[in-house]
């Protein structure tokens, strides 16, 4: 029996609270909550926070899980919008449902922290499915005694195209949607190449809101999630890293590539645009809030390397790219640009982008072999190439537009409609 197996049955493994904020999730909420009861973990509670949904989310939860109202005491460690009611399930004693006024995802997570009973919490999105051993794998660094781990994130993968039964992934496949396929490449590149490196130098600044585990006492001490930004996941981690530096605490914020969370990717340009706009505005807000860390030696690697990287490459890079293309086009029109040099530069840029994408795909295949079919691997390599010929530029346009919306004070999320895991996937069976 290995150490993770021992953890899964040991009474010494600390219990954990799983927080699931939900807003208009009637299509997927039941199936995804059912999947959480299949986790390989000895003791945990599932807290679903219905954040003022105006669809049938609460009705679906009441019907499928036989909820009854209780008078559980809501601790007010963190200020939130008014809670209308707290419910427990007859079928699952470890399920709690909090019904509250709409306050956004951050406010919902803070309400979940208030009612949670355990010293660690895991935040996941309502459209996400954890693999059965993901929680054990994510909690292991907290318990191995080698480092003072305060937060830990796993990898997020695209579930579109996978077969799902009883709330679990039973067969991994690629999406039929070309738009979702591009996102598979993006996620692999972002997690396997970006966050692994940042974690290695202890300067990880983002744990995906779709899947992250935190030690609760530090988060409460910091005031919980920031409700005035749409990028609450990154802002919290940056604030946590600042806290560690400022108080000279030898703490760790880690990324692990083995714990896997599967999520539904947008398959329409409209929904994808809203998602990317929100992400970029969230990044901009976070950098503005913590701008004093930029190039500040007090924050060491974070201040001198990682925050400037996010500013110059992640935040401003897409806009520089659009401006560069515009000026090159003007220069070509007026014959003031050296054509051979321009061709060479553009070719090098495309090859470098393709190299990074294919590298992420090959790294994934070498380490995890999640896509065992040769046809899937060839498809991923092909989309790694063609994403640089339109898709990347489209994202750059959206991110540039996000700047304009931010200056107009338009930071709304927009509706993120879910299709649910139906097309190309098997729905879970009710338990």
N, C-alpha and C positions, 0 to 999 in steps of 0.2 A: 504493500500500500504506500503510495507516494504522499508527500506532505499535503497536497491539495485535497486528496481523498480523506486524510485524517482531519483536515479542517472541516470538511463537509459533515462530519459526524461528531465532532468534538463539542462538548459543552463549554469549552473555553473560548470558542470562536465568538467574537463579539456580535451581538445582534445589530441589525441595520434597518433603517427606514428607507423605503423606496418611494420617492415623491414623483407623482405623475400629474403635472398641470394639464388641464383639458379645456379647450374652448371650441365648441361646435365640432365635436368628434364622434357624433352618433354612429357613423358608418364603421368605425374601426375600434371604438373604445372597448367593447365587450371582448372581442377576440384577443386584443393585446393585453388586457388585464388578466385574462385567463392564462396567457402564456407565462405571466409572472409567478403563478402558483406552481409552475413546473421547474423552478430554479433549484439547482443543487446547492442549497444553503440551509444550515440547521435552524436558524431563527431569524425571521424578518417580518416586517409589517409593510403593507402596501397602502399608501395614502394617495387617493385620487382627489385632486382639487378642481372642482367644476367652477371655472372662473367666469361666472355670469353668462354661460352659453345661452343662445336664443334658439337653439334647435332642440332635439330630444335627447341630448347627452345624459341628463340626469334621469329621465324616464327610462332610458335603456339600462342604465346602471341599476335602477330600482327593480326593474323587471327581471333582469338576468341574474342578479346577485341577491335578491330578496332582502332589501335594505330595511332597517328600522331606525328611527330617530333615537339618539341618545343625548345625554347631557354631559358629554365629555368636557372637561375643563380646557379651554384654549389658553395656553400660556401667552402672555403678551410680551415676549422677548423682543419681537419685531413688530412694528406698526404695519397694519394691513387694512384693506377695505373691509367693510362689515361682513361678518360670517352669518349666513342665514340659518345654517343648520349643520349638524354633524351626524353622520349615519354609520352604522356597522352592518355587516352582512350575517345573515343566518347561516349561509352556506360556507363562508370563509371567515372564521373569527379574526384573522389577521388583516382583513380588509376594512379600511376606513374611507369614507367619502365625505369630503368637506364641500359644502355648497356656499359660495360667497358672491358678493358683488364683483362685477368685472373691474379688474385693476391691472390687467396685463400679466404676462408670464412671470415676471420677477415678483410681483405681489402675491401671485398664487404660490410660488415656491416658498416665499417667506411665511405664508399661512401654513404650508405643509411642515416647515421647520418648527413653527410654534406648537403644533399638535403632536409632532413626532416624539417617540418615547426613548429612542436609542441614541448612542453616542456618535454614530456615523450615519450619514444619509447618502443615498444615491439618487441623483436627478436624471430622469429620462423623459423623452418626449412621448406623447400619447400615440404617435404613429410609429413607435419603435418596438422591436422585439429583441430581447436579450437571449443569447444562446444559454443553455442550461447551466454551463459552468462559468459563465462570464463573471458573475459576482464573486465567486470564490477566487478566480484568477486576479481580479482587481483588488480584492481585499488582502491578498497574500503579502504585498510589500508593506502594508501597515503592521503586519504581525511577525515578520521574520526577525525583528530585533536589531537589524543592521543600521537602519536609518530612521530618522524622525520624519516619517511621511505624513503629510497633512492633507494632500489631495492627489488623486490619481485618475487618469482618464484612459478609456479603451478606444479601440478603433471603431469607426462607424462605416458600415458597408451598405450598398444599395440592394434592397430586397426585391425590387421590380424584376420579374422573370424567374424568381425562385418559387419552389413549391412549398406551401405551408399547410401543415396539418396540426390540429389541436394547438395552434398558437406557436408552433415550432418550425424552423426551417428543416425540411427533410431532404430537399434536393436543391443544390445551388445551380442557378442558370443565369444567363445574361438577359437583360431587358430586350424586348422587341422594339421598344421606342429608341430611335437614334438619339434623341435628346437625353434620355436616361443613360445611354451608353457613354456619351461624353462625360456625364457626371461620375460614372464608375471610374474613368481615368482620372478625373480631378480629385476624387476622394483618395484614391491610391497614392497619387502624387503628394497630396497635402499631408496625409497621415504618415505614410511609410517613409517619406523622404524629409518632410519638414519637421514634424513633431518629434520624431525619433532623435533627430539631431539636437533640437532645442532642449529636449529632456536630458540628453547626455551631458550638456553643459549647465544643467540646473537653471535654465532660463525659459522654461515653458511658460508662455503667456496666455494660452487658451486651452481650456478643456471643453470639448463640445457639450453644448446644452443637451444633446441627445443622449449622452452617457458619461457621467462623471461621479466619483465618490469623494466625499469630503468629511473631515473630522468636524463635528458640529460646533464644538466650543469656540474654535477660531472664527468660524463664520458668524456666529452670534456676536462675538466680540467686535467684529468688523462692521456690524450693523446689517448683515444679510445682503441680499441682492439689491443692487441699485435699480430703483424703479423709474429713473429719468433717462435711461438709455435703452435702445432696442438691442444692444449687444451685451446683455447682462452676463453671459457666460465668460466672455473675455474680460470684461471690466472687473468682475469679481476676482479672477485669477491674477490680474495685474495688481489689484489692491492687496491681495494676499501676499504676492511676492514683495511688494513694497514694505508691507508689515514685517516680513521676515528680515529684510535688509536693515530697516530702520531700528529694529529691536535686537539686531545681531543674533537672531535665532537660527540655529543650524537645522532648518527644516527643508523638506523636499516636496516638490510638485512634479509628479512623474507622468509620463505617457507609456502605456504598454501596448504592444501590437497584437497580443494574443487574445485578450478579452474582446469579444465581438458583439456589437449592437447592429441590428439590421433595421434600416429605415426606408420609408417610401420616398422616392425622388419625384419631383415634378415632371410631368410628361407634356406640359404645354408651355409655350414661350411666355405666356402671360403670367402664370404662377411662378415660373423660374425667375422672371424679371423681378417680381415682387420679393422673392427670397433674396436674390443677390443685392438688390437695392437696400434691403434691410440690413444685410450683413455688412455692406460697405459703410452705411451710415453709422452702424454700431461701432465699427472700427474707428471711424472719424471721431465719434463722441468719446470713445475710450482714450484715444491719443490726446484729445483736447483736455479731458479731465486730468490726465496724468502727464501733461506736457513738461512739467518740471523734472521728470526723470530723464528726458532726452539729453544725451551727451553729458549726463551727470555722473562723475566718477563714484559718487556715493553709492550708486546702485550697480557698480561693477559691470559685469557682462550684460546684464539687463539694460542698464542705462547707456552704455557705450556702444553696444553692438545690436542687441535684439530690438529695442524700441526704435532706434534709427532705421533698422531694416524694415520694420513694419510701416514706418512713416514714408520712407523713400521708395521701397519696392512694392509693398502691398497696397498702400494707400494712394500714393502719387504715381506709381509706375504705370497703371492703365491709362491715366490721363496724359502722361508724357508720351505714351505710345500713340494715342490718337492725335495729339498735337504734332508729333514727329511725322506721322503719315501725311498729315495735311501739308506741312511745310515741304516735305519731299515732293509731293504732287505739284505744289506751286513751283518749286525749283525746277522740276522736269519740264513744266509747261513753259517757263521762261528761259530754259536751257542754261541754268546757272548751277546745276548739280552735275557732278561727274558721274555719268551713267554707269560705267564699269564698277566704280566704287560703290554706288548705290545698290547695284545688283549683288555685289559681293557681300555687302553689309546685311541686306535683307535675307540672302541665302544663309549666311552664318546664323542670323537670329532664328530663322525657322529650324535649322538643323539643331541648334542648341535646345530649343523648346521640344522638338521631337525626341531628342536624346533623353531629356528629363522624364518625359512621359513614358517612353519605352522602358527606361531604367526602372521606373516604379512598377510597371507591369511585370518585368522579369524578376525584380526583387520579390514581389508577391508570389510569383510562381515558384521561385527557388525555395522560399522559406515556408510557405503555407500550402501550396498546391490546392487552392480553393476551387480553381477551374480546371479539372482534370482533362477535359476534352481538348484535343489539339485545335479543333475548330474554334473554340472559345478563345484560346490564346491568340490565334491568328486574327480573330475579330478585334480583340483588344489592341493588338499591335497596329492594325489598320486604322482604328479610330484614334490611336495615339498620334498618328501622322496627320490625319485630316482635321483634327480639332484645331490645328494651327492655321487652317485655311478658311477661317470664317467664324467658327464658334468662339475662339479666344478673343477675336476682335469685337464680336457682339457683346461679350462680357465686359470688355474695356469701355464700350459705349455706355452700357448700363451703369457702370461704376462712375463714369464721368458725369452722367446725368444725376447720380445720387448726390454729388457735390451741389449741383444747382438746386435740387429739392431741399437739401439741408439748409442752404442759404435762404430759401423761401420758407423755412421752418416747417416743412412737410416731412415729418418723421414717422408717419403712420405705417403700420404693418401691412395693411391691405389684407383681404380675405385669402387664406391659404386653404383652398378647398381640397379635400382628400378624395381620391377615387376609391381608396380601400384596396386591400390585397385581393383582387378578383381577376383581372385580366392577366392570364398567364400564370396565375397562382391559385392555390386551393385554399379556400377559407377554412378557418378552424371549426371544429365540431363543438357544439355546446357541451359543457361538462355538467 
